[in-house]
Amino acid sequence: MGDPIRPFALGLWNEIRPLLKPEFSVTALRKAMATYVHSRSYQIAVARPGSVRHDINGTPVGPVSDGDRSDANQKYEGFKARDGSHNPKSAPPLPTPASKSDVIRAGLLKLKDTSR
């Protein structure tokens, strides 16, 4: 299995953008990140009680705000309504594995040397 889905730290784009390989466009990275942060799994991760945002290295940097958690829960409910899986008695499913490392494995980003 892969890494758990962790909510991004606010402003993470500013850390990820400089790591983009020259052969990929900023538009491709923007679309990849948008697809990820608007996915059902990411919204579930943000909506969970006690969820925490993480920096580019996966280090927790602070809790998800109540407002962001509420917005994510509404988006998740919208997913359920659209696909017909609305069942108020069921808990949200566990998110599928995906992470920043998946984007790196996809080849959009170059690895950042943090051993210095």
N, C-alpha and C positions, 0 to 999 in steps of 0.2 A: 504494500500500500504506500501512499505518498504522505507528504506532510499535511498536518491539519490546516484548515483554512483559518487564518487569523486576520482580523480587521487591520487595515493599513493605518499607520500614523497619518495624521493630517499633514499635508505637504510632502508626502513621500515622492510625488512626481519630481520634485526638485533634486532628489537624490538618485532617482532611477534614470532620468533623462540623460545625464552626462555619461552613463554607462552604455548607451545605445551604440551598437556596432555601426560603422559608417555605411555599410551596404544596406541598412534598413532605414526607412523613413520615420520621421517623428510621427507621422500620421499612422503608420502601422503600429507603433508602440502605443499611441493614444487609443487606437481601436482595441488593441489587446487588453489594455488596462480597463477600458470602459466595459468590455465584454465580461471581464472578471468581476469588477465591482458591482455590476448590475445583475450578476447571476443569482439564481435562487440560493445556491450554497453560501455565497458571500453574505447575502442578506440574512440568512439564518444565523451565520456566525456573528454578525453585528447585533441582531435582535436578541440573542441569548442574554439572560440576566447575568450580570457580572462580567460581560465581555470586555476585553482589554485590547487597545490598539498596540501595534508592533511596528518597530522601525525596520529599516532595510535588512538588518541582520537578524531579525526575529526577536529582538529584545522588547519586552513590554515597556511602553512609555506612558501609559495612562488609560483610565477607563473610557469606554465609549459613553458619550453623553446620553442622558435620558432622551433628549430630542432625537438624536441620531438612532438610538435603539427603537424608539417609537416609529420613526420613519421607515426603518428597515422592516419592522413587524408589519406595517401597512403594505409595504411592497411584497412581502412574503404572502400575506393574505390575498393580494391581487394575483399572484402566481397561482395560488390554490383555486381561486374563483375562475380563472381563465381555463385551467386544465381539468376542472371538475373534481378536484380532490379535496374539496372543502369538507372537513369533518372536524367539528369543534372538539370532539373527545380525543382526537389523536394528537400526539406531540409532534413537533417538527422533525422530519427525518434528519439523520446525521448527514453533514455535508460530505460531498465527495472530495477526495484528496486533490489539492491544488495549492500552489504557493508561488512565491517569487522564484523559487528554484525551477518551477515548471516553465516560467518565461525564459529563464537562462537556458534550460535544456532545449527549449524551442529555438534557441539561437539568436534571439533578438538582442540580448545583452551580453557584454563581455564580463568575465569574472573580475571582481574587484579584489585586489590583493590587500588583505587586512592583517597580514602577518608582521607588518612593520611596527 
